[in-house]
Amino acid sequence: MDFTFTPEQTLLRDTVRSVLTRHYTPERRAEVIADDPGWDPKVWADFAEIGLLGLTVSVEDGGVGAGPIETMLALEELGRTLAPEPIFDCALLPALVIGRAGTPDQRAALLPGIVDGEQLFAFAHTEPGLRWPDTRPETLALDNGGRWTLTGRKSPVSSGDRADRLIVSALVPTGETALFLVDAREPAVVRTAYRTYGGGRGAEIEFRGAPAELLGLDLDAGAIIDEAVITTQAALGAEAVGAMAEALRLTTEYLKTRKQFGVALRTFQALTHRAADMYVSLELARSMSLFAAMSLADGVVDATVASRAKRRIDLSGKHIGQEAIQLHGGIGMTAEYPVGHYTARLTTIEHTLGDTNDHLRYLSGALGGLQEAEI
């Protein structure tokens, strides 16, 4: 099996890296996330110009028509710089859902705005009190003579504080879960914005009889929602790999230059062994991230595959984040030094859509359906 990236994939990765390197340093990122909206509109416009916001939009609908591998490479670069732009939350994921569920008219009306960076969408699915893998919504959708209204609460909604429109999952009277489009500026939509631990933005959103439009024609969107959740888990894994790679790079550079007792820290064998263990964890995570992306590229939307990948990546992220801070010593604890921010983002990723314990329970439960092999 050939794991070499194509020239087009390598060009995409290098282009994203070039844009981010040009715009972001740790100091610049700190300035951006401290102010509203928490990301740089100029960087967002650059992403739209190079087609990054249209990666998950088909060519027929005006996008790039790229696959999960290309998406993984782009998100890995975002993780490498901790870029705060909500590319996946507000563009790639909503475009994927609209492309899967939307009617031709809805795709024609909605997708160009995402590709051009003019419209921000957010996927509102998770609800208070629900913990992965139990994500069946309690938000209700009522059909009032052909007009749908939504009542319920969604939280957390990643990057939902600035979204122009929302894609909302809700129960319909027949018991299925459907997807709806909601104007986030409706008076019946109440948003409470907040900052996340990793430096991003989110919102709790309450729907008080908010008018809504059915996305697509099918009232049963369960398979599309499952694909969205699994794709999000894979995307978080790719971003985590980029963050881990940079945390390891910062750590090895520190060991090369920092001196103690008159010699560089790299001369202490115990420290170099710990750095080597970090590298092993990174490569394990990278392999599982690629496994998850390749599975999606092959059309395999499997919750078990996504769970295996996310658990391994989260374990690697915890190991690398903790070791990076410890090997830096006191400076690793300061807000001015970037390594702590990488660990914060890795921690946030671990607790999104199931932490390591959640996935262990899920995978353990799945063992009951396996048969013992006879040799």
N, C-alpha and C positions, 0 to 999 in steps of 0.2 A: 504494500500500500504506500502510495506517494503522499507524504505530508508537506511537500514543498508548496509554498504559496505561488499562485500564478503572477505574472508581471502586473496584471491589473489589480490584483489584491495588494501586492506590495506597493504599487503606486498610491492606492487609496490610503494605506497605512501611513506612508511617508508624507502624503499631502495633509492629512489630519494632524500629524505630528508637527509639520512645519507651521500650520496655522496656530496651533496651541503654543508652540515655542515662541512664536512672534508676539503673542498677546500676553502670555502668563509667566510670571515668576511667583515664588511664594509670597513676596511682598504685595505684588499686584493682586493676587487672588484674595489675600486678606482684606484689601481695600474694597474689592468688588462684593464679597459676601457680607461685608459689614453694612452695606448700603442697599436700598431697594433698587431693582427687584431681586437682588441677590445674584445676578449674573449680568454679563455685558451684552447689550443689544448689538453692538458693533461686531462682536464675535459671532453672535447669532446670524447676523446678515452675511458674514463671511461663510458660515456653514451652509446657508441657503444657496449662496453663489456657487459653491463647489459641488452642490447636489447632495450634501450629506443628509439633509432633512428628508430627502426622498428615497433613501435607500430601500425602504420596505414598500414603496409604491411601485406598482408595475409600470412597465414602459407604456402600455396602452393607456394608463391613467395619468401619464405625464411625469412619472418618476424614473428612478435609476433601474429598478427591478433587480436589485442585488439580493443575495441570499444571506442566511444566518452566519456564514463564515465571514463575509464582508462586514456584517454588523458587529460581530465579535471583535474584529481587528480595530474597528473605529472606537468601540467602547473601551477597549484595552488602552488606547491612547488617551482617552478622557480620564481613565483611572490613573494613568501615569502622571498627569499634571493636576489631578483633582479639579478639573475644570467644572465650574458650577452650572454650566448651561444645561437645561433639562431636555437634552436631545432625545433620549429614549422615552421619558415620561410624557413629553408634550408633542412629540413628532413621530418617532419610529413606532412605538406601540399603538397609539391611536390610529395611525395610518394603516397598520397591519389589521386591526380590528375592523375598521371601516372597509378595507379592501376585501376582507373575508365575509362580512355580514351585510354590507350596504347594497342597496339597489344601484343600477347604473346611474340613475339620476342623482342619488345621494353621493356616489363616488365622484361624479362630475362636478358637483357643487362644493364638496368639502375638501377633496384631496389637493387641488391646486393651491389652496390657502395654506395647507401644511407644508407643501414642497417649497413654496415661496417664503415661508417663515412669517406670513402675515397673520395666521390664526394659530392660537395655542389651544390644544385640547388636553384633557386629562381623563384618565380611566378611573372612575370612582366605583370600586368594587368591594374593598375591605370595609367591614363594619365594626363598631365598638363591641367588645365582648366575644368576638369570633377569633379563633386562633387557627392558623394553618395546621392541618389540611381542611378543617371545617370552615369553608368560606361561603356556604349557602346564604344568600342575602335575606334579610327580613324587611327591607324596603319594599313597599307595596306599590303596584301600578294599577290604576283603575281606569277602565274604558268608559268615558262619559259620552256616549253617542258618537264614537269615532274620534274623540279627543282624549288623549291619555294625560293623567296627572300622577305625580309621584309623591309619596309621603314616606319619610324615613330619614336615616342619618348614615353618612359615610365618613369613616375615619380609620386610619390616616389616608388622605388622598395626596400622594406625592406630587408636588408642584401644582396642587390645585388652587393655590392662593392667587395665581395670575392667569389661570386658564380662561379663555373666552367662551369655550363650550365644553361640556362634559359628556362623556359616554358612561352611562349609569346602568348597572345591573339591578333588576328588580323582579319580584315575584308577580306574576300575572294571575288572575282569578282561577285559571285552569291548573295552577300549581307549578308550571314551568318557570324557568328564569329567562327573561328576555333582556335585550339591550335597548337603551333609549338615548336619544340626543336631547340635551337640555342646555338652554342658554344660561350661562353662569351669572349673567347680570339681571336675571329675573328677580322681582321683589320677593317671590316665594322661595328663593334660594338664599340661604343665610350661610355665609362663610366665616369661619374663625381661623385666621392665618397664624402660623407659628414657625419658628426656626427649628430645624432638626439638629440632633447631636453631631452629625457629621458635617454640618455647615450648609445643608440645603434648606429648602422651604417646603412646607406642607400646609394642609388645611383640614379642618373638620367641617363638613358640609351638611346642612340640614335642609331637607326638602319639605316644604309645607304646602302640599297640593300644587307643586310646581308643574306647569304645562310641559309636556314632553312629546317627542316624535319617535315612533318606533323605528329602530335602525334595522333596515331590511324588511322582510315580509314574514319571517319565521318567529313564532313566539317562544321557541325552544332554542336558545343560544348557548346551551351548556357546553357543547363541544368547542365553540369558539372561545368561551371564557376560559375553559381548561387550557387551550392553546396559548391564550394570552398570559395566564399565570406561569405556565412552563417556560414560555419565551422570556418572561421577566426574570425568572430564576436564572436562566442561562445568561441573560444580559448582565445581571448583577455579578455573576461569576466572572465574566470577561472583564468587567470594570475592576473587580477585586484583584485579578491577576496583574493588571497594569499598576495598581497601587502597591501590590507586594513587590513587584520588580523594582519600582523606584525606592521603596523603603529599604530593600536589600542593597541597592546601589549606594544610597546615602550611608548605610552602615559600613559597607566595605571601604568606601572612601574615607570615612572617619577613622577606621582602624589603621589605614595606611598613613594618615597624617598626624593623628593625636599621639602625643608622647607621654610616657609615664616612666619614671626612674631613668630618664634620659634616652629611652628607646621607644620606637613606634609600637603601638598596641598589636600590630600584626605579627610581632615576633613572639607573642604569648600563644603557645600552642592551644591552650584551652579556648581562647577567644576565636581563633581561626577554625577550630572544630565546630563551635557554635554557629559561626557564619556559614560553614559548609552544610550544616543541618538546615539552616534557613534556605539555602539554595535547593536542597532536596525537596523541601516543602513547596517551594515555588514551582519546581518542575512537575511535581505531582498535581498541583492545582492547575497548571497550564495544560497538562494532558487531559484532565477531566473537563476543563472548559472547552477544549477542542472536541472532545468526545460528545459533549452536549450539543455543540453547534453542528457537528457533522451529522448527528442523529436527526436534528431538525431539518438539515439540508436534504436528508434522505427521505423526508416525509414521516419520520417516526416521532410522533408527539406522545411521549411516554412519561408519565409522572414518576415512575421508578427511576428511569434514567436521569431525569432532572434532579430527583432527590439524592441519588448517589453522588452526582456531580457537586451539588450545592453543599452537601455535608463535608466532602473532602476539601473543597475550596475554603469553606468556613473554618475548618480545623487548621488548614495552612495559614489562613489569614490571622487567626488568633496567635499561632506560634510565631509567625514573622513579626507581627506588630509588637508583641511583648518582648521578643528578643531584640528588636531594633531599639526600643526605648532603653532596655537594660544595658545594651552594649554601648549606647551613647552616654550612659551615666546621667549626671544631673542635667545636662543640656537637653537631653531627650524629653524632659518633663516640662520644658518651657514652651509657652505659646508662640514665641518668636521663631522657634526652630520647626521645620516642616514635618519631622518624623512623627510627632505626636498627632498631627492632623491626618496623616495616612492611617494611623492606628484607629483614630476616631471613625474614619470612613469605613474601614474594614469591620469595625464593631457594629456600625449601623447596618451594613450589608448582611452581617450574620443574623441580625434580629429581624430581617425583612423576609416575609413569606417562609417562616420556619427557621428556628435556630438549629444548632447541631443536635440538641436533645430531641426536638420535634422530628427531625428527619431520622434519627436513630429509631424512635418509636414507630414511625411510619414504615421504615424498611424492615424492622423486626416483625411487624404485623403482616407484611407481605410474604414472609417466609412460610406462613401457614398454608399457602396455596401451592407450594412446591412439593414435588415428589422426590423421595429418596432414590438416588441412582444406585443400581446394582452393578457391581464389577465382577 
